[in-house]
Structure formats: C-alpha cells, structure tokens
Amino acid sequence: MTRFARPQDVTLHYDHHRGDPARRAIVFANSLGTDLRIWDAVRHQLPPEIPTLAMDKRGHGLSEQGPITIATLATDLAALMDHLHLSDALICGVSVGGMIAQSLAHQRPDLVAGLMLCNTGAQIGTAEAWNMRINTVQTSGIAAMADAILERWFAPDWRAAHPVALSGWRQMLIRTPVDGYAATCAAIRDADLTASTARLRLPALCVSGAQDGATPPPLVEALAKMIPGARYTCLDGVGHLPCIETPDRLTPLLRDLYGTLP
C-alpha cells in the first residue's frame, strides 16, 4: 500500500506490503537517481506472506528534499520502520542503498537481522569524480549524464535486448530532482563507513555484477571481507542494478538469506 509519512523533518513516500505481521519483513533501499519502483519485480516474486517495505529516500521520487548525509538517510529509514512497527528485518540495499543499510545496521542494530548488500561498498568513488558529477548535474542537468549512467547501470546485452524498458528507466533517472541528486552525490562523496561496517556482526550477503561500471566486483568483494562471516557472489553478465536487470537471479539469493536468519 502506497502512503506518505512524516516521521522526522521531511515527508517520505513509501510502499508497505503488510503480509503476515508475524513474519520478518524485508526492507529495500534504493540507489542514486532511482525510486522505489526498482524493487517491484523482486518484491512481486516473494511469497505474499512476507511483509516488505520500499521507500523513496529524501530528495528522490515523491519524498521531500532536506539535508542529506548517509547517516540522515539511515535515520529516515529507521524512523519510518519505527512508524510502521517494523524491527529485526532483513535490509536489502543497492548502491547508496547498500550504504544506507550499513549505516542503519550500525545506528539501530535492533532493526536489522541481516543485510543483503548489492553493488555497493563501504566507500564509493573519489571526491574528484563526485565533484565533477555534482558540477555537471548543477550546470547541465541529469539528462546530460543519462546515457553514461545507463551504461553503468545495465550490461550491454540487456540494453540491446530491452530498448523500451531502457527508455522508461531513463525517464525515471532524468526526472529525479536535481537538488536531491546532487546532495546525495555529496553524501556518498563524504561517506567512509569502513570503521563502522567492520564492527558489524550479523548475517550478510554481498552481491556484485560482473559488468557493473559503478561499483565493480573487487569493491563489493572487499566489503564482504570487511564483515566477519559475510558471503560474496558475483552475477555474470549483470550491471549495477540487478534488481531491474535480473530479478529472477537476485530474488532466490534474497529468499535463501531470509530463510537462514535466526
């Protein structure tokens, strides 16, 4: 059910499938320049009794703009989970959503039973690269970068086979509010979660895409080595957003992790 809530200083747009309230929830966190719809295919493949939550982070989708750091984005998610009486959940995040998931597990371990960290790291990119992107989006708009971003998001074979879907996801990207996009870029630029993530002690699976041009496999594998006991897998022929590109391969991994949580 799609709703709006204001658990802190901004109004958040979210979609909560209630399922069986006695079951553990799966909570999803999105990447830069996307909204909660990127998880639709994964959520639809889950058993209906599993509660799920997806949300537009501040500055994206239908959520309001506000000051943005990785910690603030994690606090937003925590406040929304408290609002919906969700705890001890499996958190599944992709890209900056994976950074949000790591920060949430550090801030509020009561909310997190396990992590599925897709195409992400404890630190992503360089300050120089993020500053260049911020400058481009502020001066020329997201459309000026869209084609290059889509090449990192999706593997070449997928782009060639799905031109209509590619066009649709491009529209989602370029309609992201410029202020929210730029502020999230700055939040990623300024975040180094290495110390706090290395202190996490919980079940975790780190997933990379072999053709991911944004967070390449070595970055994700290094993240898995940082968390004691974390597992790592790489999806062949997949780019940065496996939740869109290959939900049929991602969802079984999510279900398997869910089934092993204590």
N, C-alpha and C positions, 0 to 999 in steps of 0.2 A: 504494500500500500504506500503510495507516494504522499509525503507530508512535508510540512515545514515546522521547524522548531527553533527556538532562540535560547539554548541552554547557557550561553555566555553573552558575548557582546555583538555577535552577528547572527542573522537568520540563516539557518542551514537547510538545504533541500536534501531529502533522503528518501530511500525506498526500503521499507521494512516488511519482509515476509515473516509473519509470526510463526508459522509452522506449529510444532508441538512445543509449548513453553517448557516442558520437562527436558527437552533435548538441548544440547550445547549449540550455540549459534556460531555461524561463520560470518565474519565481518570483513568487508572488502575496502581497500584503499586504492585510489586511482593515481595515474601518472600525470605528469605535466601536460597541460593542454587537452585534457580529456574530461569527461563527466562520467557519472555512474553507469551509463549505458554500456561501457566497455565490458562490464561483467555479465551482461544479460545472458549470453549463451552458456556461460559456466553455471550461473545460478539456475537456469532452466533445466540443466542436466542433473542437478542434485535432487535427492529424494524430497518430496514435498513436506515431509515432517521436520526437516532441518530448518530452523529459523535462519534467516540471512538478513544482513544489513549492508546497504551500499549508500554512499553519500557523495555529494559534490563538496569538495573542500572549499574553503573561503576563497573568493576571487575566481571561481570556476563555476560553470553551469548556471544553476539558478540560485546559488548561495551568494550572500552578500560579500563585498570586499571588506577587508580590515587588515590590521598589521599582521604580517606573515613571517614566521620562523618555523623550522621543523618542529620545535617544541610546542609552538602555538597550535599548529595543525594537529599534533597528537593530543593536545589538551581539548581541542574541539571534539575530536573523536571520542575521547574519554567522557566528556560532558554529555554527548549525545547517547552514548551507551548507558550512562547513569540515568539519563532521562527516560530511556526505554527499558530500564531494569535488566540490562544485559551484563553478564560478567563471565569470567572463566571461558572466554570464547577462543576460537581459532581465528587468528587475524591473517588475512591474505592480502599482501600489498605488492604492487608492481611499480618499479622505478622509484620516484619520490614517494609513492605509496608504501614501498618497502622501507624507506627511511622513516616514514611516519609510524609504521608498525614497530620498528626497532625502538623508536623513542617512546612509544606507548608502553611497550613491554618494560622499559626502564622506569618510566614515571609511575605506572599503575600496574604492577605485576598481578594484582587481584583480577584485572580484566582479561588477562591473556593466559590461555592454557598452552598455546603453541603458535608457531609462526610459519607461514609459507611466504618466502621472500623471493619474488620473481624479478629478474632483470634489474638488480639493484646492488648497492654496496653501502659500506659504512661512510664512504666519501666518494662523491661522483664528480668527475671532471676537474678542471682547473679554474682558478679565479679569472685568468685571462680569457678563456673560452666563454665562461658565463658572462663576463662583462661585455664581450663582443656581441653575444646574443641579446643581452638587455639593450644595448645601444641600437641594434638593428630593429628590434621589436618596437622600441620607443620612437624611432625615427621613420621607419618604413612599414610597420605593421607586421602581423604574423604571416600574412599571405606571402610576403617577400621571402620567408624562410620555409614555407609549407612543403614545397617539393623535396627539399633536402631533409626535412624532418620525416616525411613519409618514407623516404629511402632508408632511414634508420629504424623506423617503426616496423616495417614489413619486408620480408625477404623478396628478392626479385621474382621468383616463381609465383608467389602469392599475388604480388602486384599485377603481374601479367594475366593471371587467371581470374582476377576479381576487379575489373576496372570500375564497375558501378559501385561496389562497396567501397573501393578506394576513394572514389569521388565523395561518397557520403561521409566517410571518416575525415576527409579533408575539410568538409564544411564544418564539422564539429570543432576541429582544430582552429580554423581561422575565425570562428565566432567566439572563441574564448576571449573574455575581457583582457585588453592589453595590460591594464594595471595589475590584474591578478596574475597574469602570465609572467610579467617582468618581476613582480615581487616574489613569486615562487622560485624563479631563476636565482634571485639573490639569496633566498633561503637555502637553496641547495648549495650555492657557492660558499656560503658561510658555515655550513654544517660539516663537522667531523665527528662521527658517532663512534669512532674506533674504541675509545676507552669504555664507554657505557655499554656498547654491544658486546665487548669481550667479557663483561661481567654477567651477561645473561646466562641463566641456567634453566633451559626449558627445551622441549622438543622443537626442532626446526628443520625445514627443508628449503634449500636454496636452489632455484631453477634458473638456468640461463638459456638463451637462444644462440645457436652456433653462428647465426648470421646477424646478430644484434650489433648495430653500429653505434649504439648509445652507451650500453653497459656490456662490454664484451665478456665472454666466458671467464677469462682469468680474474676479472674483478669480482664476479659472483662466486667463483671458487674460493677466492681469498676470504670473502665474507663467511662462507661455510666453515673454513678452517679457524675462523675467529671465535665461533660459538661452539663450546665443547659438545661433542656428540651430534652436531648438525650433519645432515646428509646433503649431498650435492648431485644434481643431474643436469645434463645439457641436452636440449632438444635439437636434433639435427634439422637443418633447413628452415629454421624459425628465426624471426627477427626480435624486436623489442617488446612486442605486445602479444604474447601467446594466448592471452585471454580472448583476443579477437581472431588471431590467425589460426590457432589450433586448439580450440576449447575441448575437442574430443581427446586430445592428448594431455591437456592440463587438468581437466576435471578428475580423471581417475587418480592422479597424483594427490590431488586435494582430498578426495574421499579416502584414500589409503591413509594419509596423515591423520585425518579426522578420526578414523577407526582405531588408530593406535594410541590416541591421547588417553591418559589415565583419568 
